[in-house]
């Protein structure tokens, strides 16, 4: 027998009451050397309930920040000095709360780190990706003219027979380059940008 709409709704709200409700304003990207502040709300992981919340950012180094309680929220601040020497990269983050020996994970994922404009190597990854794209374009042209030639790129050998692998590599580099230039982590936006769709 199928459950009625009201039965499903009541079940959902009974379940919802048992859940920890999170309101996450976590940064999706950081420019190295910038100060970033943000907050995380967790309805049943509050300071009044005996919890402490932490934000871990792992990239060039590992940064652990203890949240400052503010009612039902936790405030976090990443000091500029913590990331000032970081290179362009994809870092990882984790947010969790502890209470004695108890630990509850709140969120985890990846975050784009952009280079520090005050550093002399600012934009180096973007420049290298563009060089890689130019090299692949030259390789494709040579492989199209000479079916017997073998070319190497990043430790891989390419011939006319496995040119599809070269196309795949080119697509991955193009996606990475587009994301680095425009900050899109959204897959659809990236595909539209790379392929003009």
Secondary structure, DSSP 8 states (H G I E B T S, - for coil): ----HHHHHHHHHHHHHHS--EEE---SEEETT--EEEEEEETTS-TTTT-EEEEEEESSSEEEEE-EEETTEEEEEE-HHHHTT--SEEEEEEEEEEETTEEEEEEEEEEEEE--TTSTTTTHHHHHHHHHHHHHHHHHHHHHH-TT--EEETTEEE-STTHHHHHHHHHHHHHHHHHHHH----HHHHHHHHHT-
